[in-house]
């Protein structure tokens, strides 16, 4: 199973910023839709942002204008820049890699998660 390695989670104050990074192999990163999901205690996992192999981006309404997902091909990472953080952004953030061919899921990989806590 492919391992996705997340980093960047931390404790930050409201209004602060964090940059999360998801490291994968070059092939995994470039051939798949990469996404960031989050799960708060007592809540279901939700999509935060994703970027396709063609660099099309989607964001949850709650983070539009504050978060930016991007690929760094030199580092083979998919990053999530989070600005203007709010306490409700507190969650474990997970990296996901998904690839589909002919309507069939080729792979669907998940990282172990990184904790983001927004609190004074």
C-alpha positions in Angstrom: 0.0 0.0 0.0 1.3 3.5 -0.9 2.1 5.7 2.1 1.1 9.3 2.0 3.1 11.4 4.4 1.4 14.5 5.8 3.2 17.2 7.7 2.5 20.8 8.9 -0.2 20.3 11.5 0.2 22.5 14.6 -1.5 24.6 17.2 -2.2 28.1 15.9 -4.2 31.1 17.1 -7.4 32.2 15.3 -6.6 34.3 12.3 -3.3 32.5 11.9 -2.0 30.5 9.0 -0.6 27.0 8.4 0.7 25.1 5.4 0.1 21.4 5.2 2.1 19.2 2.9 1.4 15.7 1.6 4.3 13.8 0.2 3.9 11.0 -2.3 5.8 9.5 -5.2 5.9 11.5 -8.3 3.7 9.1 -10.3 1.1 9.0 -7.5 1.0 12.8 -7.2 0.8 13.6 -10.9 -1.6 10.8 -12.1 -4.2 11.2 -9.4 -6.7 13.6 -7.9 -5.2 14.7 -4.6 -7.3 15.9 -1.8 -7.3 17.2 1.7 -10.1 16.0 4.0 -10.7 16.7 7.6 -12.5 15.1 10.5 -13.4 16.7 13.8 -14.4 14.7 16.9 -17.9 13.5 16.6 -18.2 14.5 12.9 -17.9 12.7 9.7 -14.9 13.2 7.4 -15.4 16.0 4.9 -13.7 17.2 1.7 -11.7 20.4 2.3 -10.1 20.8 -1.1 -8.9 18.7 -4.0 -6.8 19.1 -7.2 -7.1 16.9 -10.2 -4.3 15.6 -12.4 -5.3 18.4 -14.8 -4.9 20.9 -11.9 -8.7 21.6 -11.6 -9.4 22.7 -8.1 -12.5 22.3 -5.8 -13.0 23.7 -2.3 -15.6 23.2 0.4 -17.7 26.3 0.7 -16.5 26.8 4.3 -12.9 27.3 3.2 -13.2 29.2 -0.1 -11.1 32.3 -0.2 -9.1 31.1 2.8 -7.5 27.9 1.7 -5.5 27.1 -1.4 -4.5 23.7 -2.7 -1.5 23.3 -5.0 1.0 20.9 -6.4 4.7 21.3 -6.0 6.2 19.2 -8.7 9.8 19.8 -7.6 9.0 18.4 -4.1 6.4 15.9 -5.2 4.0 17.3 -2.7 0.4 18.6 -2.6 0.1 21.5 -0.2 -2.8 23.1 1.5 -2.2 26.8 2.4 -4.6 27.7 5.2 -5.1 31.4 6.1 -7.5 33.2 8.4 -7.9 30.0 10.4 -11.0 29.7 12.6 -11.6 27.5 15.7 -14.1 25.5 13.6 -11.2 24.5 11.3 -9.9 22.3 14.2 -9.7 18.7 13.0 -7.4 16.0 11.9 -6.5 16.6 8.3 -6.0 13.7 5.9 -4.3 13.5 2.5 -6.0 11.4 -0.2 -4.9 10.1 -3.6 -7.5 8.8 -6.0 -7.2 7.6 -9.5 -10.0 6.3 -11.8 -9.7 4.7 -15.2 -12.8 3.8 -17.3 -15.0 4.5 -14.3 -13.1 2.0 -12.2 -11.2 3.1 -9.1 -7.5 2.4 -9.8 -6.5 3.4 -6.3 -7.7 5.3 -3.3 -5.0 5.9 -0.7 -5.1 7.8 2.6 -2.5 9.3 4.9 -2.5 8.9 8.6 -3.6 12.4 9.3 -2.1 15.5 10.9 -3.7 17.5 13.7 -4.7 21.1 13.2 -5.8 23.0 16.3 -7.0 26.6 16.2 -7.3 28.1 19.6 -6.3 31.1 21.7 
